[in-house]
Amino acid sequence: MKIGIIVYSQTGNTITAAQQLQQKLKAQGHTNTLERITVAGNASPESKDFRLEYIPAIDAYDALIFGAPVHAFSLAKAMDVYLNQLPSLEKKDAALFVTKQLRFAWTGGNRAIGRMKKICETKGAKVLGSEIIIWPKAKENLEHIEGVERLTALFTPD
Ligand SMILES: Cc1cc2nc3c(=O)[nH]c(=O)nc-3n(C[C@H](O)[C@H](O)[C@H](O)COP(=O)(O)O)c2cc1C
């Protein structure tokens, strides 16, 4: 299965989790590519003054994993804008993850995942599962980030 791991990462945590996910999926025999959305301008929560710069295309992938940070108790805006501009996701499986600082899922994690899920499902994707990765905890053991193995397990080995 060709999987596209598409992330937005401002300070590097989400991309670090994605890199580990990439290795684990590869070990399971999945061809996968990690792509990072980039922005021009200021994509902070209070700003409207940015545009997507690198916009990964999705047509080559059978399945997609989208990852992004939680910003201001919500999905980071760059990922929101990215997901909204995607074409149909009909016939594609998807998995979702966010990274965040605060320990409890209700401090933006559930909301961010809910938002990603809603956009993906509206576009026709089948969402297989999702994870909220609490970064300070994940950082303690970067070889085994909690949640990454569960995300990998969503995809049956090739
Ligand atoms: C502007 C801003 C807002 C944030 N808001 C939240 C928040 O509401 N809840 C939370 O748990 N973490 C919050 N964080 C922490 C990030 O979600 C966390 O550090 C994340 O892992 C960053 O991912 P990145 O390094 O891929 O950008 C915020 C960080 C920034 C920079």
The ligand as an SDF file (V2000), in Angstrom:
LIG
                    3D

 31 33  0  0  0  0  0  0  0  0999 V2000
    0.9650   29.2040   18.9500 C   0  0  0  0  0  0  0  0  0  0  0  0
    0.9210   27.9020   19.6890 C   0  0  0  0  0  0  0  0  0  0  0  0
   -0.2410   27.4890   20.3060 C   0  0  0  0  0  0  0  0  0  0  0  0
   -0.2920   26.2660   21.0230 C   0  0  0  0  0  0  0  0  0  0  0  0
   -1.4640   25.8830   21.6070 N   0  0  0  0  0  0  0  0  0  0  0  0
   -1.5300   24.6800   22.2520 C   0  0  0  0  0  0  0  0  0  0  0  0
   -2.7520   24.2230   22.8530 C   0  0  0  0  0  0  0  0  0  0  0  0
   -3.7770   24.8740   22.7950 O   0  0  0  0  0  0  0  0  0  0  0  0
   -2.7470   23.0350   23.5070 N   0  0  0  0  0  0  0  0  0  0  0  0
   -1.6200   22.2550   23.5990 C   0  0  0  0  0  0  0  0  0  0  0  0
   -1.6790   21.1900   24.2120 O   0  0  0  0  0  0  0  0  0  0  0  0
   -0.4530   22.6490   23.0250 N   0  0  0  0  0  0  0  0  0  0  0  0
   -0.3830   23.8330   22.3610 C   0  0  0  0  0  0  0  0  0  0  0  0
    0.7910   24.2450   21.7670 N   0  0  0  0  0  0  0  0  0  0  0  0
    1.9640   23.3340   21.8010 C   0  0  0  0  0  0  0  0  0  0  0  0
    2.1290   22.5720   20.4860 C   0  0  0  0  0  0  0  0  0  0  0  0
    0.9170   21.9670   20.0930 O   0  0  0  0  0  0  0  0  0  0  0  0
    3.1760   21.4590   20.6340 C   0  0  0  0  0  0  0  0  0  0  0  0
    4.3950   21.9880   21.0720 O   0  0  0  0  0  0  0  0  0  0  0  0
    3.3500   20.7070   19.3180 C   0  0  0  0  0  0  0  0  0  0  0  0
    3.9970   19.4830   19.5570 O   0  0  0  0  0  0  0  0  0  0  0  0
    4.1440   21.5210   18.3140 C   0  0  0  0  0  0  0  0  0  0  0  0
    4.2730   20.7960   17.1330 O   0  0  0  0  0  0  0  0  0  0  0  0
    5.3530   21.1890   16.0400 P   0  0  0  0  0  0  0  0  0  0  0  0
    6.7010   21.1800   16.7210 O   0  0  0  0  0  0  0  0  0  0  0  0
    5.2520   20.1370   15.0210 O   0  0  0  0  0  0  0  0  0  0  0  0
    5.0200   22.5530   15.5270 O   0  0  0  0  0  0  0  0  0  0  0  0
    0.8570   25.4520   21.0810 C   0  0  0  0  0  0  0  0  0  0  0  0
    2.0480   25.8790   20.4510 C   0  0  0  0  0  0  0  0  0  0  0  0
    2.0780   27.0870   19.7430 C   0  0  0  0  0  0  0  0  0  0  0  0
    3.3630   27.5180   19.0830 C   0  0  0  0  0  0  0  0  0  0  0  0
  1  2  1  0
  2  3  1  0
  2 30  2  0
  3  4  2  0
  4  5  1  0
  4 28  1  0
  5  6  2  0
  6  7  1  0
  6 13  1  0
  7  8  2  0
  7  9  1  0
  9 10  1  0
 10 11  2  0
 10 12  1  0
 12 13  2  0
 13 14  1  0
 14 15  1  0
 14 28  1  0
 15 16  1  0
 16 17  1  0
 16 18  1  0
 18 19  1  0
 18 20  1  0
 20 21  1  0
 20 22  1  0
 22 23  1  0
 23 24  1  0
 24 25  2  0
 24 26  1  0
 24 27  1  0
 28 29  2  0
 29 30  1  0
 30 31  1  0
M  END
$$$$
